[in-house]
């Protein structure tokens, strides 16, 4: 008992001596004894538990003793042990545990990781069942998942790619060598086109594989697949450096050579080739409908040069990034499409949204401004207004003093793309020049005209009344306001009046392209409605709409006994006379 008490009290007595200034060099034998005692205390256990790391080594860093402040290397200099012995014993028991024995041995852990590496598509449950049958010890899928995580394997979605043969790889390599020295001016003449299918159902992304971190593109972690089932739509799109073509959505049915010529080559590619000139190059893949005799003859007759393209090489086509981005935008919508009709509308909506702001336009470099100028010039030459500029986001604005619960109390303001407004300004300048030169608009109309405003119209009304007072005449007036005036413009009637006023035919064709096939989506807070077609009216908030409305009401009836005052859709009819009955007759006659 005395020896045991002496051994128990010795560390306390020596610790107090350290506190009074003794060095490790003086005490290295005694400290080593304490270290070995702590190690034996841990190693000597038979319960299978991992005890906490001895407090003897805590607080002084990874290789420092808390009792004496010395380093492990100094302790290991004793003749009874080495540095590796102390370090290995210390690192063998790094943390805490509940004391429950492990279900798997180190050999089982290695076998679990090996199984996952051999077949990366196995689930944790399948590996657990197979290991249980082999060892006879039941383990859960959660245990397997922890062992795989410890081995550096994690469940991730595999990368998908198109299957390639050696012949495909050779052609791809030759094509890349041929075009590796191309510059922006050469790539800027190529129209990249492709079809893509957007499906309402999943594209098998629920299949997971076990892989290490940073090995996403390893060949063993890639699934070669390029076909997906489910209901969906087939779309066609084209991009060029700094621009894109309108998105075309095919109707139901297979796309053959005839449909490809009638729906794609004639309305899209031929017009774009006319705008680009002889240096234009057209790129499409080797789909069967692209290589039909009809398509080849049409491209040859229109003198369109087709760019050679290696088969099964979608990764070389930059439009694939556009399809990927478009799919992400669809998935991120507040209300994802659930029907084919909703999917078509959502695709058109996302494709048309350009996200260009006025600030971006103001800070563009000169080269980009020249490109935009070229686009606008081509629009005037081809008499075609781009479809992507004809989609408006309508924001309802409550009219002053109106009931917010009624839809009629809101004024729909259309937010249009910035490039669309630039193009409208160009059209409006040419239209106003003709209208002012030919003096087509009646002088009573002051709405949205150069050098005229509401103040001028109010001055006319005041002067008319004052002149009547000076002649002892009474003045009667009727004020008219057309309900939903801009939204009720009849397109056919508008074109008839443009022809009647002998507007130049190129402007009529361009305005026809601007008015027709427009769509809109209503925005409330951060929620957007589905796209709707516009079958009548001109967009409030656009630059060209007020002038078109002035032309639409320009043939309003005038009377010699009354004075007419117009400001867009607001009308005032005034008459003055000494006889009140005559006043009423004049107003009624005009009405």
C-alpha positions, 0 to 999 in steps of 0.5 A: 500500500505504501508503494502504491501510495508513493507511485500515486503521489509522485506525479503530483509532487513532481508537478509541483516541482515543475511549477517551482522552476525545475526544467524538463532536462532535470525531470526527463526520467520522471516525465517519461515514467508518467507518459508510459503510465498514461499509455499503458492505461489506454493500451491495457484496456480490454473493453474495446472502448476508445478512451479520451486522449490523456489530459497529459498531452492536451493544451500544449499542442499536438506534440507538447506535454501539458504537465511539463511543457516539453516536446515529445521529441525530448521525452523520446530521448530517454533510453527506454523508448523512441519518438515513433513509439510515443507518437504512434500510441498517442495518435492511435486513440484520437477521439471519443466514442460511445463504446459500441463495437464496430460492425465491420473490420478493417478488411470489411471496410476495404472490401466495401470500398472495393465493391463500390469502385468495381460497380459505381452504380450500386446503391448502399443497400445493395452493398450492405446486403452483399457484405452481410451475405459474405461475412454473416454479420448484418450491417445497415446501408448507413454503415456502408455509406459511412465506410464509403465516405471514409474511403473518399467515395460520395454519391453524385450524379454522373456526367452524360455524354454522347457515345463515340467510336474511334472513327468519330474521335479521329474526325473530331480531332481533324476538325479541331486542327483545321479550325484551331487558328480561327479568329472572332471575325471568322467565327462571327460569320457562322450561324450555329443551329441545332434542335433540342428536345425539352421534356416534362418528365425526368431525364434519369438524373435520379441515377447516382454513382459513387465517385471521389471528389474532383473526379467528375469527368473521369471516364468511369463516372460518365454515362454515354446516353443522348436519348430521353423519353417522356412528353415534350417538344422539339425546338430549333434555335440559332446563335451567332456571335453577339446575336441569336435567331428566333426560337422555333417550336415544332408541332407534333410529328416527325421532322423530315426534309420537307418540314425542315426546308419549309419551317427552318431554311426558308423563313430563318436561314435564307433571310439571315443569309441575305442580311449577312452577305456572301461570307455567311456560313451555316452550321447544322449537324448530321441529322437525317432531315438535314442531309436530305436531297431537298435541303441540299438543293435549297441551300445550293440554290440560295448560295448558302455555304454549309460548314462541315461538322463531325458527326456526334459532336454536340460539345463542339457546338456552342449552342449546347450551352444555350440549351443547358442554360434554357433548361436551368431557367425552366427548372427555376421558374416559380411555376414550372410547366406541367403541360405541353402548352405551358412548356411551349409558352415558357420556352418562348418566354425564357428565350425572348427575355434578354436582360439587357438594360439601358445602362449596358447599352450606354456603356457598349464599346464602339464595335458592339454599337456597329454590330447593333447598327448592322442589325437595325439596318438589316431590319430595315432592308428585310422589312422584318422586326425580330420576334424576340423583340415583340414579347412585352412584360405588362405591369398593371399600374393603378389609376388615381382614385380608382378601386384597386379590386377592379381590373378596369382600374389598372393601366397596363404598361408594357416593358419591352426589350431595350433593343426593341425600343432602339429599333422603334425609334429608328422606325418612328423617325422615318414615319414622322418625317413622312407624316410631317412632310406630307402633313397627314396628321390633322392639326387638331391632334396634339398628342405625342407630336413634335413641339406640341403638348397638352399646354398648347391644347389647353391654350386653344380651349381657353382662347376659344372660350374667351373669344365667346365671352367677348362676343357675349356668346355661350360655350358648350363642350363635350369631353370624350375618353375612349375606354381601353383605346390603345388596346382596341386598335383593329390591326386590319383597319390600321393597315388599311389607313396606312395604305390610304395615307400612302405611307411608303410600302417598306414602312408598311411592311415593317410596321406589319411585322412589328404589329403582328405575332406579338405576345405579353406576360403579366408581372405582379411582384415577382410572379409572371403569368403565361404568355398570351398572344396579342390579337388587337391593340398597340402596346402602351409603353412602346415608342411607336404605339402613340403615333400609330394610334394617332393615324388610327383616329386621324379620320375623325369627323370634323364640323364647321360649327364646332371646334375639335381638340385632340390629345391622343385618345382624349377628345374635346368638342366645343361650340359657342353661340348666343342661343343655347338651343343652337349650341345643343344642336351643333354638339349633337350634330357633331356627335 
